[in-house]
Amino acid sequence: MGGDPGDMIFSQESECGAGSVQVWERDFEEEAGKVMRTLWFSGSPEGTALAAPAVISLFQMPFFLALDELEQAKRVDSIVRLSGWNTQQHGADYGDGGCALPTSQCGRAAVVLNKEDSVPDFKRAPTFHSCKGLALAAALPPSVKNILLIGLGGGALAGWLLENHAELERLVACDLDPAVAVAAQRCFLGSYGEDSRLEIHVGDGVEYAKQDDAGKFDLIIVDASESAETGSDDGAAALGVWAPPRVLRTVACYQALREVMNENGVLAVNVLARDPIDMLDYISLVNASFPGRIAFLENRDGSHSWMVTPDNKIVFAACSSAATFLNEEGMADRVLAYQEHVPASKDLELSARVRKEFTTVDNLCDRAQQLRVYRSNHKL
């Protein structure tokens, strides 16, 4: 294994079946006087050593790849990447003898802090692609005074929003796991953990929103996934949609969220799914409450075959049919305006991301149909 994981500074058993919630700290090599803290779910799924060719095949899939091989590749990929694990950044070692990847550990967040006083540097762009994409969501509503975040994790996104949005009046962050909430406040959020604008609730975010009477939300961000343990038990997470979790993949869920949003509100969801047909099924759930008002970004940082879509997508849905970000030009215009309003967002390279990653539901439908024909012709 290449790279030094650093020192473990926090550990507490998860109450959601995700093993041990851990925080590790190491020197931040890119800048002196800084450290990076990362949040991990350790012991879920069980650690195994994976042969390098099994992982590399994900990016070299020939069109004649047999279905069982494709499924195996997807399963390996989902375990390695379940929550944003970046093998280049974190130093996985691909040698001739294979690679001992930390499949017993799934990374959930990364925050850079001052080494001397542990003050988080939230002006810095978030580390993970999904966090950067979700930060773009704040550019889309006319205002972002009230935000609901379902899935706190290490608090990297919450901290970035609080740091860079002076007009933000209320940020409600919900997480099912008490250990995660403790880790976020103790190790990642710094003084923002005590910010009067931040409300942290342990429990079901949708149920909380339905009972909240403090006003409707301008922006709702869903950034939660199946636990690694769930993914390894039945394989559903590995081969279908594993973020958001099942409980957040129902028509009733999105109807409930729509009801607590204002008329110009925006929903942003971090989705992990490789099969375009599975992705289309998920989109249909969202579309029931936001009909015809959906666009999304796809993480195209890595190579991928037309048979699959990039793992990570950020789905945006608008409450209003007058929303201007549902086409590429409109989203690009919103980004330019946002960069003037929030200078720190320039580090997110959002304009380039929109040009490279903007996708419509029609495009996804075309790929899903191509895949159906391919599977039929090859009896897969």
C-alpha positions as CSV (number, residue, x, y, z in Angstrom):
1,M,0.0,0.0,0.0
2,G,1.5,3.3,-1.0
3,G,1.0,6.5,0.9
4,D,0.9,7.2,4.7
5,P,-2.6,7.2,6.1
6,G,-1.4,9.1,9.1
7,D,-2.7,8.8,12.7
8,M,-6.1,7.8,13.8
9,I,-7.4,10.6,16.0
10,F,-11.1,9.5,16.5
11,S,-12.9,6.2,16.5
12,Q,-16.5,5.3,17.5
13,E,-18.7,2.4,16.6
14,S,-21.3,3.2,14.0
15,E,-24.9,2.7,15.1
16,C,-26.0,2.1,11.5
17,G,-24.1,-1.1,10.8
18,A,-21.2,0.6,9.1
19,G,-18.4,-0.7,11.4
20,S,-16.2,1.8,13.1
21,V,-16.4,5.5,12.3
22,Q,-12.8,6.8,12.2
23,V,-11.0,10.0,11.5
24,W,-7.4,9.9,10.3
25,E,-5.0,12.8,10.1
26,R,-1.8,13.2,8.1
27,D,0.4,16.1,6.8
28,F,-1.0,17.8,3.8
29,E,1.8,17.4,1.3
30,E,0.7,20.2,-1.0
31,E,1.1,23.0,1.6
32,A,3.3,23.4,4.6
33,G,1.5,23.9,7.9
34,K,-1.6,22.1,6.9
35,V,-3.0,18.7,7.7
36,M,-5.7,16.6,6.0
37,R,-8.3,14.8,8.0
38,T,-10.3,12.0,6.4
39,L,-13.5,10.3,7.6
40,W,-13.7,6.5,7.2
41,F,-16.1,3.7,7.8
42,S,-13.8,0.8,8.7
43,G,-14.7,-2.9,8.8
44,S,-17.5,-2.7,6.3
45,P,-17.3,-4.5,4.0
46,E,-14.7,-7.1,5.0
47,G,-11.2,-6.3,3.8
48,T,-9.8,-8.3,0.9
49,A,-6.9,-8.1,-1.5
50,L,-7.9,-7.4,-5.1
51,A,-5.9,-8.3,-8.1
52,A,-4.9,-5.2,-10.1
53,P,-6.2,-6.6,-13.5
54,A,-9.7,-6.9,-12.0
55,V,-9.8,-3.2,-11.2
56,I,-8.0,-2.1,-14.4
57,S,-10.5,-4.0,-16.5
58,L,-13.1,-1.4,-15.5
59,F,-11.4,1.1,-17.8
60,Q,-10.5,-1.3,-20.6
61,M,-13.8,-3.1,-21.0
62,P,-14.1,-4.6,-24.5
63,F,-17.5,-4.7,-26.1
64,F,-17.5,-8.5,-26.0
65,L,-17.1,-8.6,-22.2
66,A,-19.2,-11.3,-20.7
67,L,-22.0,-10.2,-18.4
68,D,-20.6,-12.1,-15.4
69,E,-17.2,-10.3,-15.9
70,L,-19.0,-7.0,-16.2
71,E,-20.8,-7.6,-13.0
72,Q,-17.7,-8.6,-11.3
73,A,-15.9,-5.5,-12.4
74,K,-18.8,-3.4,-11.2
75,R,-18.7,-5.1,-7.8
76,V,-15.0,-4.4,-7.4
77,D,-15.4,-0.9,-8.5
78,S,-18.3,-0.2,-6.1
79,I,-16.3,-1.5,-3.2
80,V,-13.3,0.6,-4.0
81,R,-15.2,3.7,-4.9
82,L,-18.3,3.4,-2.7
83,S,-17.8,6.8,-1.1
84,G,-15.4,8.6,-3.2
85,W,-12.2,6.6,-2.7
86,N,-9.6,8.0,-5.0
87,T,-6.7,5.6,-5.6
88,Q,-4.5,8.2,-7.2
89,Q,-4.9,10.7,-4.3
90,H,-4.7,8.3,-1.4
91,G,-1.9,6.2,-2.8
92,A,-3.2,2.7,-3.6
93,D,-0.3,0.6,-4.9
94,Y,-0.9,-1.1,-8.2
95,G,2.1,-3.5,-8.5
96,D,2.7,-6.6,-10.7
97,G,1.4,-8.7,-7.9
98,G,-1.9,-6.9,-7.6
99,C,-3.0,-4.3,-5.1
100,A,-4.0,-4.6,-1.5
101,L,-6.8,-2.0,-1.6
102,P,-8.4,-0.9,1.7
103,T,-11.7,-2.4,0.9
104,S,-12.3,-2.6,4.6
105,Q,-12.3,1.2,4.7
106,C,-14.6,3.5,2.7
107,G,-13.6,7.2,2.7
108,R,-16.5,9.7,3.3
109,A,-14.9,13.1,3.6
110,A,-11.7,15.0,3.5
111,V,-11.0,18.4,5.0
112,V,-7.7,20.4,5.1
113,L,-7.0,22.2,8.4
114,N,-4.3,24.4,9.9
115,K,-1.8,22.2,11.6
116,E,-1.2,24.5,14.6
117,D,-4.8,25.3,15.6
118,S,-6.9,22.7,13.7
119,V,-8.9,25.5,12.0
120,P,-10.5,24.1,8.9
121,D,-9.7,25.7,5.5
122,F,-13.2,25.9,4.0
123,K,-12.2,28.5,1.4
124,R,-10.3,25.7,-0.3
125,A,-12.3,23.7,-2.9
126,P,-13.8,20.5,-1.5
127,T,-11.7,17.4,-2.3
128,F,-14.2,14.9,-3.7
129,H,-15.8,15.3,-7.1
130,S,-19.3,14.8,-5.6
131,C,-18.8,17.5,-3.1
132,K,-17.7,19.9,-5.8
133,G,-20.7,19.1,-7.9
134,L,-23.1,19.5,-5.0
135,A,-21.5,22.9,-4.2
136,L,-22.6,23.9,-7.7
137,A,-26.2,23.5,-6.5
138,A,-26.0,26.7,-4.5
139,A,-25.6,28.5,-7.8
140,L,-29.0,27.5,-9.1
141,P,-31.7,28.9,-6.9
142,P,-32.4,32.6,-6.9
143,S,-31.3,32.7,-3.2
144,V,-29.9,30.2,-0.7
145,K,-31.0,31.4,2.7
146,N,-32.4,28.0,3.9
147,I,-30.7,24.7,3.0
148,L,-31.5,21.2,4.0
149,L,-28.5,18.7,3.8
150,I,-29.5,15.1,4.1
151,G,-26.2,13.3,4.8
152,L,-23.7,15.3,6.9
153,G,-20.7,13.0,6.7
154,G,-17.6,14.8,7.8
155,G,-19.2,18.2,7.2
156,A,-17.0,19.3,4.3
157,L,-19.9,20.5,2.2
158,A,-21.7,22.1,5.2
159,G,-18.5,23.9,6.2
160,W,-17.9,25.2,2.7
161,L,-21.5,26.5,2.4
162,L,-21.3,28.2,5.8
163,E,-17.9,29.8,5.0
164,N,-18.8,31.1,1.6
165,H,-22.4,32.2,1.8
166,A,-22.9,35.2,4.1
167,E,-26.6,35.3,3.2
168,L,-27.2,31.8,4.5
169,E,-29.6,32.0,7.4
170,R,-30.2,28.3,8.2
171,L,-28.4,25.1,7.3
172,V,-30.1,22.0,8.6
173,A,-27.8,18.9,8.4
174,C,-29.3,15.5,9.1
175,D,-27.4,12.2,9.5
176,L,-28.6,8.8,10.6
177,D,-25.4,7.9,12.5
178,P,-24.7,9.6,15.8
179,A,-21.0,8.7,15.5
180,V,-20.8,10.6,12.2
181,A,-22.3,13.7,13.7
182,V,-19.9,13.6,16.6
183,A,-16.9,13.1,14.3
184,A,-18.0,16.0,12.1
185,Q,-18.4,18.4,15.0
186,R,-15.3,17.3,16.9
187,C,-12.8,16.8,14.0
188,F,-13.9,18.7,10.9
189,L,-16.2,21.7,11.4
190,G,-14.1,23.7,13.8
191,S,-16.0,26.8,15.0
192,Y,-18.7,26.2,12.4
193,G,-19.8,23.3,14.6
194,E,-21.1,26.0,17.0
195,D,-22.4,28.4,14.3
196,S,-25.9,29.6,15.0
197,R,-26.9,29.0,11.4
198,L,-26.1,25.3,11.6
199,E,-28.6,22.8,13.0
200,I,-27.4,19.2,13.2
201,H,-30.1,16.5,13.7
202,V,-29.5,12.8,14.1
203,G,-32.2,10.9,12.3
204,D,-34.2,10.6,9.1
205,G,-33.8,13.8,7.1
206,V,-37.0,13.4,5.2
207,E,-39.0,12.8,8.3
208,Y,-37.4,15.8,10.0
209,A,-38.2,18.0,7.0
210,K,-41.9,17.0,7.1
211,Q,-42.2,18.0,10.7
212,D,-40.1,21.2,10.5
213,D,-42.2,24.4,10.7
214,A,-39.4,27.0,10.4
215,G,-40.0,27.8,6.7
216,K,-39.5,26.2,3.4
217,F,-36.1,25.4,1.9
218,D,-34.4,27.1,-1.1
219,L,-32.1,24.1,-1.6
220,I,-32.2,20.5,-0.6
221,I,-29.1,18.4,-1.0
222,V,-29.2,14.7,-0.7
223,D,-25.7,13.2,-0.1
224,A,-26.2,9.8,1.4
225,S,-25.4,6.2,0.3
226,E,-26.1,2.6,1.2
227,S,-23.8,1.5,4.0
228,A,-20.8,-0.5,2.7
229,E,-22.1,-3.4,4.7
230,T,-25.4,-3.4,2.8
231,G,-23.5,-3.3,-0.5
232,S,-21.5,-6.3,0.4
233,D,-24.4,-8.4,1.8
234,D,-26.7,-8.7,-1.2
235,G,-24.8,-7.0,-4.1
236,A,-27.7,-4.7,-4.9
237,A,-25.6,-1.6,-4.2
238,A,-22.7,-2.9,-6.3
239,L,-24.9,-3.7,-9.4
240,G,-27.6,-1.0,-9.2
241,V,-27.9,2.3,-7.5
242,W,-26.1,2.5,-4.2
243,A,-26.5,6.2,-3.6
244,P,-28.9,7.5,-2.5
245,P,-29.9,4.6,-0.2
246,R,-33.1,2.7,-0.8
247,V,-35.1,4.7,1.8
248,L,-34.4,7.8,-0.4
249,R,-35.4,6.1,-3.6
250,T,-39.2,6.2,-3.5
251,V,-41.8,8.5,-5.1
252,A,-43.1,9.3,-1.7
253,C,-39.7,10.6,-0.6
254,Y,-39.5,13.1,-3.4
255,Q,-43.1,14.2,-3.0
256,A,-42.3,14.9,0.7
257,L,-39.2,16.9,-0.2
258,R,-41.0,18.9,-2.9
259,E,-43.7,19.9,-0.3
260,V,-41.1,21.5,2.0
261,M,-39.4,23.5,-0.8
262,N,-40.3,27.0,-1.9
263,E,-41.6,27.7,-5.4
264,N,-38.2,28.4,-6.9
265,G,-36.4,25.7,-4.9
266,V,-33.8,23.3,-6.2
267,L,-33.1,19.6,-5.3
268,A,-29.6,18.2,-5.8
269,V,-28.8,14.5,-5.3
270,N,-25.5,12.7,-5.3
271,V,-26.2,9.5,-7.3
272,L,-23.9,6.5,-7.7
273,A,-25.0,4.2,-10.4
274,R,-23.2,2.7,-13.5
275,D,-26.0,1.2,-15.6
276,P,-27.9,3.8,-17.6
277,I,-31.1,1.7,-17.3
278,D,-30.8,1.7,-13.5
279,M,-30.1,5.5,-13.6
280,L,-33.1,6.0,-15.8
281,D,-35.3,4.1,-13.3
282,Y,-34.0,6.4,-10.5
283,I,-34.7,9.5,-12.6
284,S,-38.3,8.4,-13.1
285,L,-38.8,8.5,-9.3
286,V,-37.6,12.1,-9.1
287,N,-39.5,13.1,-12.3
288,A,-42.8,12.2,-10.6
289,S,-42.4,15.2,-8.4
290,F,-40.3,17.4,-10.7
291,P,-41.8,16.6,-14.1
292,G,-39.5,17.5,-17.0
293,R,-37.4,19.7,-14.8
294,I,-34.3,17.6,-14.4
295,A,-30.6,17.9,-15.6
296,F,-27.5,16.4,-14.2
297,L,-23.7,16.3,-14.3
298,E,-21.7,13.1,-14.9
299,N,-18.2,12.6,-13.5
300,R,-16.2,12.0,-16.7
301,D,-12.8,12.2,-15.0
302,G,-12.2,8.6,-15.8
303,S,-12.6,6.6,-19.0
304,H,-15.8,4.6,-19.4
305,S,-17.5,2.5,-22.0
306,W,-20.8,3.5,-23.6
307,M,-22.2,0.4,-21.8
308,V,-22.0,2.2,-18.5
309,T,-22.3,5.7,-17.2
310,P,-19.7,7.3,-14.9
311,D,-20.3,6.2,-11.3
312,N,-20.9,9.6,-9.9
313,K,-23.7,11.9,-11.0
314,I,-25.2,15.0,-9.5
315,V,-28.9,15.3,-10.3
316,F,-30.6,18.7,-10.2
317,A,-34.4,19.1,-10.2
318,A,-36.3,22.4,-10.2
319,C,-39.6,23.2,-8.5
320,S,-40.3,25.9,-11.1
321,S,-40.8,25.3,-14.8
322,A,-39.2,28.7,-15.3
323,A,-35.8,27.5,-14.0
324,T,-33.0,28.6,-16.3
325,F,-30.4,25.9,-15.5
326,L,-32.1,23.0,-17.3
327,N,-30.1,23.4,-20.4
328,E,-26.3,23.7,-20.7
329,E,-26.3,27.4,-21.7
330,G,-28.5,28.3,-18.8
331,M,-26.5,26.4,-16.2
332,A,-23.3,28.0,-17.5
333,D,-24.8,31.4,-17.1
334,R,-25.9,30.6,-13.5
335,V,-22.3,29.5,-12.8
336,L,-20.8,32.7,-14.1
337,A,-23.1,34.8,-12.0
338,Y,-22.3,32.6,-9.0
339,Q,-18.6,33.0,-9.4
340,E,-19.0,36.8,-9.2
341,H,-21.1,36.4,-6.0
342,V,-19.0,33.7,-4.4
343,P,-15.3,34.2,-5.5
344,A,-14.2,31.0,-3.8
345,S,-16.3,29.0,-6.2
346,K,-13.8,29.8,-9.0
347,D,-11.6,27.1,-7.5
348,L,-14.3,24.5,-8.2
349,E,-13.8,25.0,-12.0
350,L,-17.6,24.9,-12.4
351,S,-17.7,26.4,-15.9
352,A,-15.4,23.7,-17.2
353,R,-17.4,21.1,-15.3
354,V,-20.6,22.1,-16.9
355,R,-19.1,22.1,-20.4
356,K,-17.6,18.6,-19.8
357,E,-20.3,16.9,-17.8
358,F,-23.7,18.4,-18.5
359,T,-26.2,15.7,-19.5
360,T,-29.9,15.6,-20.2
361,V,-32.5,12.9,-19.5
362,D,-32.9,12.5,-23.3
363,N,-29.3,11.6,-23.7
364,L,-29.5,9.1,-20.9
365,C,-32.6,7.5,-22.6
366,D,-30.7,7.1,-25.8
367,R,-27.8,5.3,-24.0
368,A,-30.3,3.1,-22.1
369,Q,-31.9,2.1,-25.4
370,Q,-28.6,1.3,-27.0
371,L,-27.7,-0.9,-24.0
372,R,-31.0,-2.8,-24.2
373,V,-30.4,-3.5,-27.9
374,Y,-26.9,-4.6,-27.2
375,R,-27.9,-6.9,-24.4
376,S,-30.7,-8.4,-26.5
377,N,-28.4,-9.0,-29.5
378,H,-25.8,-10.6,-27.3
379,K,-28.3,-12.5,-25.1
380,L,-26.9,-10.8,-22.0
